[in-house]
Amino acid sequence: MTLPEFIPLIAKVLICFFVVLTLTAYLTLAERKFSAFIQDRIGPNRVGPLGLLQPLADGVKFIFKEDVIPAQVHKVYYILAPALLLVPALLGYVAIPFGDSVEIAGQTVPLQIANVDLGILYVLAIGGLSVYGLFMAGWASNNKYSLLGGLRASAQMVSYELTLGLSIVGALLVYGTTNLRDIVHQQTEYWMMFGVVPVPKWGIVFQPVGFILFLVSAFAESNRLPFDLPEAENELVGGYHTEYGSMKFAMFFMGEYTGMITLSGLIVTLFFGGWHVPGLEGAGLPANIIAAIGVGAFCVKVGFFLFLFIWVRWTLPRFRYDQLMGLSWKGVFPVALINVFLTGICLYLHHRSM
C-alpha cells in the first residue's frame, strides 16, 4: 500500500473510531434523558449546559474509581471478558459503508474503512464473538448469579443468531452479493411499481419480513429490552457483570451501545438504502456535496434506529425466559425459514418469466 492510499485509510479509521465512541457516550445521555421524559422526570441537567457534559463526567468517574478484583475470580479471564465484548463490536463497523466516494486531491476515496467482498459474513462472524465475552464474564466471576446470566446470554444469542443470519439471506438472494457497498449501490436504482411509480430498490421494499425478523433479532443480540434476561436485576442482581466495577463495568455498557450502532448501521445498509437519498442524484450537485449529504442521510437513518432501541426499552416489559426462547424457536426462526423459501421461489419464477 502506497503512502497516498495509507493516509486516507488511517484518517477514516481515526474518524470512525472517534465518532463511534463519542456516539456511544452520548447514547447513555440520550437513554437517561428519554427515560426521564417518559417517567416525567428531569434527567441529567447539572454538568454543562442542559447536562450535555454528563457523559464526560461519567467517563472520568469510571476511570478514577477503584478497580477491585474479587478474590474468588479466575483473574485472567475475568480481565479479558470486557474487552472480548467491546472489541468485536468496534471491529464490526469496519465493513459497513457510511457514504459513497469523495474526490480528494485527485484521488477517489470510498467512505468505508474496508471494502470486503464477504462484508456481511465478516460483520456476522465478528459480532458472533461477543457471546464468548459474555459467557467468559459469567464463568470467570465465580458467582452463581453471574454464571446464570452468562448461560442465559449464550443461549439467547446463539438462538437468535440463527434468525439474524436467515433474515439476511433473503436480501442476499435479491441483490446477489455479500459485498455491502455493492448492495447499497443496487439500492440506489429504481423499480417502476405498476409501471408508473418509481420506487428505490431498498431492501425494505423486497424483504419487509426479513427486516422485521432482523430487527427483532437485533434487539435480542444486543440484550436490550424486552430481551434483557441475561442481566435482569430483579432475578440475577446484575447478571454476568455482577462482580465488575470501574472501567471494566463501563466496557460492558460500551460494548452494548457500540453493538447497537453497528446493528443499526447494518439495518440501514441492508434495508434502507445506506447513504441513498431518493431523487438526489438528479439534483445536479457536485459529487462531493452529494457524498456529504449521503453521509448525513446515513447518520439520520442510524439515529432513528438508535432512538427506536431506546424507545422500546422504556416502553415494553421484558419477557419470561421461556417466552423468549419460545419466540425464537417456535416463532421467528420458522418464519425466517419460510421467508427464505418463498424468496427463492419468487426469484426463480421471476427469472423464468424473463
N, C-alpha and C positions, 0 to 999 in steps of 0.2 A: 504494500500500500504506500503510495507516494504521500509527501507532506501535504499537498493541496487537498487530498482526499481525507487525510488523517485529522486535520484541524476541524473541518465541519462535523466529523463523527464525534470528536471529543466535546465540541460545543453542544451538540444535540444531547449527548449523554448527561452533561452537567446541567443543562437547562431542564431536561425532563426530570432528572433526579431532584432538582430544587423545586420544580412545580409540584411534583407528586408529593414530596414530603411536606411542603407548605400547605397543600390542599388537605393532606392527611391531618395536619394540626388543626386547620380551621374547620374540618368536618366535626371535630369534637365540640367546637364552639357552636356550630350550626345545630348539632344534636341537642345541646343543652338549651340553646335559645328556643328551638322549636318545641321541645318538650315543655319548657316553661310556658310558651304561648298556649299549648293545648291544655295544660293544667292550670291556666290562669295565674301564673307566677311571673316574676320579673326576669329571672335568669341572671347570668353573669353580667354585671354592669359597672364594676368598680375599677378594673385595670385597663387604663387607656380610655379613649373616647368610645362610648357605647359598649365598653368591655372588649374591644377588638384586640387588645394585647393579652387577653386571658390565656390563649394557647402558649404564648411565650413564657408567661409566669408559671404555667403548669409544667412546661419543659424544664425550666430552671429548678423548680421544686423537685421533680423526679431525679434530676442529675445530682442534686446535693443531699437527697435522702440517704440515710444509712442503708448500705447493701447487706442485709442479714441473710446468711445462708444457713438454714436449719441443719442441725447435727445429723438427722437421720436420712438426708437425701443422698442419692447417687450423684456426686458432685459434678463430674464431667458432663453427664447427660443433662443434669439439671441446668447447667450454664449454657449448654449448646441448644436446648429446645427453643427458647425465644427467637434466636437467630434463624433456626431452621423453619420457623413460621414466617418471619419478616422477609428474609432474603428471596424466597421463591415468589412472594407477592410483588416485590420490586422487579425481579427479573422477567416476570410475565409480561410487563409492559413493553419490553424491548421490541417485540414483533408487531405491535399494534400501530398502524399508521394514523397520525393525527392531522395530516394535511396532505395536499398534493405535492408539487415540487416548486422550488423557487430558483430564480437565477441570481447567483451571487458571483460577481467578478468573472462573468462568462462561464461559470460552472453551474450545472444543474444539480441542485441538492434536494433529494427526496426527503420529505418531512416524516421520517421514520428512522429509528435507530438502526434496525437491521431488517432488510427485506428478505425474509426467509421463505423459500418455496413451500416448505411444510409449516407455515406460520401458525395455523390453527392447532396443529398437532403439538407444536412446541409449547404454545400457551397452555394447552390442557395438560401436557406432561409436567411442565414446571409447576403448575398450580396443584397437581396431584401430590407433590412432595410435601405440602403443608400438613397433610394428615400425620406425617411422621413426627413433626414438631409437636402437634397436639398430644399424640399418644405418648411421646417421649416425656413431655412435661408431666403428664398424669402418672406415669410409671416411676420416673426418677424422683418425684416428690415424696414417695413412700408414705402416702396419705390415702386413706380409703376413699375420701370424697374426690380427691384429685384423680385417683385411678378410675373411679366410676365415670367422671367427666371425660377422661381420655378415651375410655371404651365407648361411651356414647358418641363422642365426636368421630371416632374411627368408623363405627358402624353407620352413622349418619352420612358422612362424607363419601364412603365407598358406595352406599346405596344410591345417593343422588348423583354421583359422578356418572353412573351408567345413563341416567336420563339426560344429564347435561351433554354427554357425548352424542347420544342418539338424536337429541333435539337439533344438533348442528348438522347431522348427516343430510337432512332434507335440503338445507341451504347449500351444502357442498354438491349435492346431486344437481340442483338447479343451476349453479354457477360453474360447475365442472372444474374447480381448482381448490387447492388448500392454501394458496397464497392470498393473504389478507388484502394486500394492495390491489391485486387483480380483482378480488371480489368487490371492492369499493368502486373500481373503475367500471365494472359491469353494471353497478347500481346507478351510475351517472347516465346511463342510457334510458330511453323511454319506450314504453309499451302503449300502443293505441287501444285503450279499452273501448269496446263496442265500435271500434274503427274510427272514433272521432275524438275521444278524450285522451290526451297524452298523460300517462302516469309513470313516474320514475320507477325503475325496476328495483325498488328497495326490497329487502328480504321480507319485511312485514307484509308486503302485498302477496307474495307467493308462499310464504310459510308463517301464517298467523298462529297456527297451532304450535309450530316449532318455537316461535317467540315466547308464547305463554309458558311452555314447558321449560325453556331456558331460563326465564325469569324466576319461576318457582324454584328451580334447581340452584340458581344463583343465590337466592336467599338462604337455602339450606347449606350451600357450600361455604358461605361466609358466616354461618352461625348467627344469623340475625333473626329476630322475632318475625314470625311465630315459630322459628326453628332453633331457638337458643337453649335447648335442653342440656347441651354439654356444660353450660355454666349457669344453670338455673339456681339462683341464690336461695330460694326457699326450700330447695331439695338438697343441693350439693354445696352449700356455703358459697363457693365461687367456682366450683368445678376444677378443671385442670390447672388453673392458675391460683388456687387457694394459697399455696405456700410461697408465692412470689411477691416481691416488693420492689420499690425503687425503679430503676430503668428497665429491669427485666420484666416487671409488670407492665410498664409502658410499652415495651416492644410487642407484647401480645395485642394490645389495642392498636398499635401502629400497623401490625400485620393484618388485623381485621379490616381497618379502614382502607389500607392500601389495596387489599384484595377487592374491596367494594369498587374502588376506582378502576382496577383492571377489568373486573367483570362488567362494569358499566361501559367501559371503552369497547369491550368485545361485543356487547349488545348493540351499541351504536354502529360498529363496523359491520356486523353481520346482517342486521335487520333494519337499520335506519340510515343507510347510505353513507356512513362515515362522515367525511367532511363535505358531502354534496349538499348544495343549496339549489333546489329546483328553479330553473329559469335564469340562474346567474350566468351561465355560460354564454347566453346571448346578449349580455348587457354591454359588451364591447369594452370592458375594463382591462387594464394591463394584467398580465398573467400573475405577477407578484401580488397585486391587490386582490385578485380573485383567490389566490392561495391563502392570503392573510384572512380574508373573510371566511374561507373554508375552515381554517383553524379555529376561528371564533365560533362558527356553527358547530363544529365537533365538541368544543368545550361546553356550549349551551346544552347540547343533547346529553352529554355525560352528566352535566349538572342536574338535569331533570331527573335522571335515574338515581343519582345520589340522593336527591330530595325524596324520591319515592322510597328508597331504603329507609330513610329516617321517618317518613310519614307512617309507613306500615308498622314500624317498631312501636310507635306511640299510639297506634290505633287498634291493633289486633292482640288478643291474648295468645299465649303460647299453647301449643298442642300438648296432650299427653304423649308419652314416648311411643306407646303402642299405636296411637293415631298417626304420629309422624312416620313410623316405619310402614304402617299400612298404606298411607298415602303414596309412599314411594313404590312399593312392590305390587300393590293392588290398584293403584290409581294412575300416576303419571308415567310409570315405566311401560305398562301395556299400551297406553295412548301413544307414547313415543314410538314404539314398535309399529303400531298401526299407521302412524303418520309417515314413517319411512317407507312402509309397504305401499301406501296409496300414492306417495310422491313418485316412487319408481314406476308405478302403473301409469300415472298421468304423463310422465316424461316419455315412456315407451309409446303410448298412444299418440302423443304429440309428434314424435319423430316418425312414426308410421304414416301420419297424415301429411307430412311434408313431401 
